[in-house]
Amino acid sequence: MRIAVTGSIATDHLMTFPGRFTDQFVADQLHTVSLSFLVDNLDVRRGGVGANIAFGMGQLGTKPILVGAAGADFDEYRAWLDRHGVDTESVRISETLHTARFVCTTDADHNQIGSFYTGAMSEARQIELKTVADRVGGLDLVLIGADDPEAMLRHTEECRSRAIPFAADFSQQIARMNGDEIRILLDGATYLFSNEYEKGLIESKTGWSDAEILSKVGHRVTTLGARGVRIERDGEDPIEVGCPEEERKADPTGVGDAFRAGFLSGLAWGVSLERAAQVGCMVATLVIETVGTQEYQLRRAHFMDRFTKAYGHDAGEEVRTHLG
């Protein structure tokens, strides 16, 4: 099963200031702030919704096709993804813009000052999925993740016109989208991904009820935080899957992307929706135990021991046959 993952490709530059931002502000001079902070460390992490999901799928051996836009500075990041089983040949490289970047400084009170540079991500709208499909011999599913909004709309319309099944996954872009855009992006999706809060926001912005949305998509997949995930289909009983026990909680960033990586890999293997959701929850648990979205290691024996403990012998034996 050939799955293309469209979405943002970015790096995070995270710094720590040992003092407090508030101690540096002068009340009657806030109209003319000019500050710089001597920071203790710089942590550069690979990220971006599309890249995170593709990385997880690559770890599981399902050879995802990453579709997005990056800058000429993407070489090192590309090599990392290539080494971890991701097809990066359909990443567009901008001739003028850098890869998208989030730069953030956190103080001793966990206050943050950050900036997001969109950069090359804005060129994702120039990518044609037909070119991707022709290169790999056709596409069985396209995940349309958070990206340049125009790119998300273009990919969705192209999937419809070419009868390519697609999964709608707005995540952080839902806040800036209006109801009309969200209706376009979800109508006819084979899968609609969101967390509980986003689920309510989708219903509020579209004006469609839960039942109406279920009638317009094949499957509604809602992540429930520590409670796992719920999968709903129109006219059928929901499927609910819990999370494996955590060994520790280090950083929740990227957990949703990790779930999608595991779930999509399960679909690629051809297992049941329940089993695919279990794989997604297991990968998500590995990520929450690790600082960084692509810093976890998927060691087969360790993964299978924990997966079998959480979901039982039969589930473990089925997944073992697919996990390389």
C-alpha positions in Angstrom: 0.0 0.0 0.0 1.6 3.3 -1.1 0.8 6.1 1.3 1.9 9.7 0.7 2.2 12.0 3.7 1.7 15.7 2.9 2.5 18.3 5.6 5.0 20.7 7.0 8.7 20.1 7.2 10.4 22.3 9.8 13.2 22.5 12.4 12.7 23.8 16.0 15.5 25.9 17.5 14.8 25.9 21.3 16.8 28.0 23.8 16.7 28.4 27.6 17.1 31.7 29.4 18.0 31.1 33.1 16.2 34.3 34.3 12.7 35.7 34.0 11.5 37.7 31.1 9.3 39.8 33.4 12.3 41.0 35.3 13.6 42.6 32.0 10.6 44.7 31.2 10.2 48.3 32.2 6.6 49.2 32.7 6.6 52.7 31.2 8.9 51.6 28.2 6.8 48.7 26.8 6.1 50.7 23.7 9.7 50.6 22.8 11.0 47.2 23.8 14.6 46.3 22.7 15.9 43.2 24.5 18.3 40.4 23.9 18.8 37.4 26.2 22.0 35.4 26.8 20.8 31.8 26.8 22.3 28.7 28.3 21.8 26.2 25.5 20.5 25.6 22.0 18.6 22.5 21.1 17.9 22.0 17.4 15.2 19.4 16.7 13.7 18.0 13.5 10.0 18.5 13.2 7.1 19.4 11.1 3.8 17.4 10.9 4.6 15.7 7.6 8.1 14.8 8.5 7.2 13.5 12.0 4.5 11.2 10.6 6.7 9.9 7.8 9.6 9.3 10.2 7.4 7.1 12.4 6.1 5.2 9.4 9.6 4.7 8.2 10.6 3.3 11.6 7.8 0.7 11.2 9.0 -0.2 7.7 6.1 1.0 5.6 8.1 3.3 3.3 6.0 6.4 3.3 6.3 9.1 0.6 6.9 12.5 2.1 5.3 15.4 0.1 6.2 18.9 1.2 8.5 21.9 0.6 11.8 22.7 2.1 14.8 24.9 1.5 18.3 24.3 0.2 19.3 23.7 3.8 17.3 20.5 3.8 20.2 18.2 2.9 21.1 17.0 6.4 17.4 16.6 7.4 16.8 14.7 4.1 19.7 12.3 4.8 18.2 11.6 8.3 14.8 10.8 6.9 16.3 8.7 4.1 18.3 6.6 6.7 15.0 6.0 8.5 13.0 4.6 5.6 11.3 7.7 4.2 11.0 8.4 0.5 12.0 12.1 0.2 12.2 12.3 -3.6 8.9 14.2 -3.8 10.0 17.0 -1.4 10.1 20.3 -3.3 13.3 22.3 -2.7 12.9 26.1 -2.9 15.5 28.1 -4.7 15.0 31.2 -2.5 13.6 30.2 0.9 14.9 28.4 3.9 13.1 25.4 5.5 10.4 26.5 7.9 11.7 27.2 11.4 10.4 27.7 14.9 12.7 29.7 17.1 11.7 29.8 20.8 13.3 31.0 24.1 11.9 29.7 27.4 12.6 31.4 30.7 12.9 30.0 34.3 9.1 30.3 34.7 8.4 28.4 31.5 7.2 31.6 29.7 8.1 31.5 26.1 8.9 34.0 23.3 8.8 32.4 19.9 8.6 33.1 16.2 7.6 30.8 13.3 9.2 31.3 9.9 7.0 29.8 7.2 9.7 29.9 4.6 9.7 27.2 1.9 6.4 25.7 3.3 4.6 28.4 1.2 5.7 26.6 -1.9 4.0 23.3 -1.1 1.0 24.7 -3.0 3.0 24.2 -6.2 3.3 20.4 -5.8 1.1 18.3 -8.0 0.1 14.9 -6.6 -0.1 13.4 -10.1 3.6 13.8 -10.5 4.1 12.0 -7.2 1.7 9.2 -8.2 3.3 8.7 -11.6 6.8 8.4 -10.0 5.8 5.7 -7.5 3.3 3.8 -9.6 0.1 5.2 -8.1 -1.1 6.2 -4.6 -3.5 4.2 -2.4 -4.0 6.9 0.3 -2.9 10.5 0.8 -2.7 12.0 4.3 -3.3 15.7 4.0 -1.7 17.1 7.1 -1.1 20.7 8.4 0.8 22.6 5.8 0.4 25.8 3.7 -3.4 26.2 3.7 -3.5 26.6 -0.1 -1.5 23.4 -0.5 -4.0 21.6 1.7 -6.9 22.8 -0.4 -5.1 21.9 -3.7 -4.1 18.4 -2.5 -7.7 17.7 -1.3 -9.3 18.8 -4.6 -6.8 16.8 -6.6 -7.5 13.7 -4.6 -11.2 14.1 -5.3 -10.7 14.7 -9.0 -8.3 11.8 -9.4 -10.3 9.5 -7.1 -7.4 9.0 -4.7 -8.6 8.2 -1.1 -7.4 10.8 1.4 -7.2 11.4 5.1 -8.0 14.9 6.4 -5.8 16.0 9.3 -5.9 19.8 10.0 -4.2 19.8 13.5 -2.7 23.2 14.2 -4.0 24.8 11.0 -7.6 24.5 12.1 -7.4 27.6 14.2 -6.8 29.8 11.2 -9.3 28.1 8.9 -12.9 29.2 8.4 -15.9 26.9 8.2 -16.0 26.9 4.4 -12.4 25.7 4.1 -12.9 23.0 6.7 -16.0 21.7 4.9 -14.0 21.5 1.7 -11.1 19.7 3.4 -13.2 17.0 5.2 -16.0 16.2 2.8 -15.4 12.8 1.3 -12.4 12.0 3.4 -11.8 8.3 4.0 -10.4 9.3 7.4 -10.8 12.4 9.5 -8.2 12.8 12.3 -8.5 15.2 15.3 -8.2 15.3 19.0 -11.2 16.0 21.3 -10.8 19.7 21.3 -10.3 19.9 17.5 -13.4 17.7 17.1 -15.5 20.3 18.9 -13.9 23.1 16.9 -14.6 21.4 13.6 -18.3 21.0 14.5 -18.5 24.7 15.7 -16.8 26.2 12.7 -18.6 24.0 10.1 -22.0 24.2 11.8 -22.3 20.5 11.1 -23.3 18.1 13.9 -21.3 15.0 14.8 -23.8 12.9 12.9 -23.6 15.1 9.9 -19.8 14.9 9.8 -19.9 11.1 10.2 -22.2 11.0 7.1 -19.5 12.9 5.1 -16.4 10.9 6.0 -15.6 7.2 6.0 -14.0 7.1 9.5 -13.7 9.7 12.2 -10.6 9.0 14.3 -10.5 11.0 17.5 -7.5 10.8 19.9 -8.4 11.1 23.5 -5.1 11.8 25.3 -4.3 9.3 28.0 -7.6 7.5 27.3 -6.5 6.4 23.8 -8.5 6.7 20.7 -12.1 6.3 19.3 -12.9 5.3 15.8 -16.4 6.0 14.5 -18.2 5.0 11.3 -21.7 6.0 10.3 -24.2 3.5 11.5 -21.7 1.3 13.3 -20.6 0.9 16.9 -17.4 2.9 17.7 -14.1 1.2 18.3 -12.2 2.3 21.4 -8.6 1.5 22.1 -6.6 2.4 25.2 -3.0 3.4 25.6 -0.2 1.1 26.9 1.2 1.9 30.3 3.8 4.7 30.2 7.3 4.2 31.6 7.7 7.9 32.1 6.2 11.2 30.7 9.0 13.3 29.2 7.4 15.5 26.4 4.0 15.3 24.8 5.1 17.2 21.6 4.6 15.0 18.5 2.4 12.4 20.2 -0.5 13.0 17.8 1.9 12.6 14.8 3.2 9.4 16.2 -0.3 7.9 16.6 -1.0 8.7 12.9 2.3 7.1 11.9 1.4 3.9 13.7 -2.3 3.9 12.5 -1.3 4.5 8.9 1.3 1.8 9.1 -1.4 -0.6 10.3 -3.5 0.3 7.3 -0.6 -0.3 5.0 -0.1 -3.8 6.6 -3.8 -4.5 6.0 -4.7 -5.2 9.7 -8.0 -4.3 11.3 -8.9 -0.7 12.4 -8.6 -1.8 16.0 -5.2 -3.3 15.5 -4.0 -0.2 13.6 -5.2 2.0 16.4 -3.3 -0.2 18.9 -0.1 0.2 16.9 -0.7 4.0 16.8 -1.1 4.2 20.6 2.1 2.2 21.1 4.2 4.5 18.9 2.5 7.5 20.6 3.6 6.1 24.0 7.2 5.8 22.9 7.2 9.5 21.8 5.7 10.8 25.0 8.5 9.1 26.9 11.1 10.9 24.8 12.1 14.6 24.4 11.7 15.5 20.8 9.4 14.3 18.0 11.9 12.1 16.1 14.3 11.2 18.9 12.7 7.9 19.9 14.1 4.5 18.9 11.8 1.7 17.8 13.6 -1.5 18.9 11.6 -4.4 17.7 11.9 -6.7 20.7 11.1 -3.9 23.2 8.2 -2.7 21.0 6.7 -6.2 20.8 7.1 -6.9 24.5 5.2 -3.8 25.5 2.6 -4.1 22.7 1.9 -7.7 23.7 1.6 -6.8 27.4 -0.9 -4.0 26.5 -3.0 -5.8 23.9 -2.6 -9.5 24.4 -0.8 -12.5 22.7 -3.0 -12.6 19.6 -2.5 -8.9 18.8 1.2 -9.3 19.4 1.6 -12.3 17.1 -0.3 -10.5 14.3 1.8 -7.3 14.5 5.0 -9.3 14.8 4.5 -10.7 11.3 4.5 -7.2 9.8 7.1 -5.4 12.0 10.5 -5.7 10.3 
